[in-house]
Amino acid sequence: MHYTRGGTKTGKALQLAYRMLRSSKRKLRGKVTAHDQEVVVLTDGLTNHDDVATLNTSSVTLRTTAHVIAVGVAGKGYNSERKQQQRAELGQIATSPQDLFYEASFEQLRDQVDPIARRACPLVYKKS
């Protein structure tokens, strides 16, 4: 997906991810699987107002095809209300509350790389 400037279109990105996953065939141990796919959504802001309806439908649809992990970094200059809105939006995208990661900055997000990888790749990252 090309960056088109002018804001965040998370719904459009989820829609594209869904279409790509629907057309792919993933094999795990020789079997074609329908729901063993992982999607990590990374965003640094709320979706644009004109993309909210698409976000609402595509987040539900994508979760029927894949395990979705939502990762967010607070938008630049966001006050506490906007941060709460962004966190709620990420909660709508994520498959479960354990699949939501939200930090105030990209620097703070670095500490979440291993936990995100463990959620996305549980067969590779075994619990120690």
Buried (B, 14 or more C-beta within 10 A) or exposed (E): EEEEEEEBBBBBBBBBBBBEBBEEEBEEEEEEEEEBBBBBBBBBBBBBEEBEEBBBEBBEBBBEBBBBBBBBBBBEEBEEEBBEBBBEBBBBBBBEEEBBBBBEEEEEBEEBEEEBBEBBEEEEBEEE
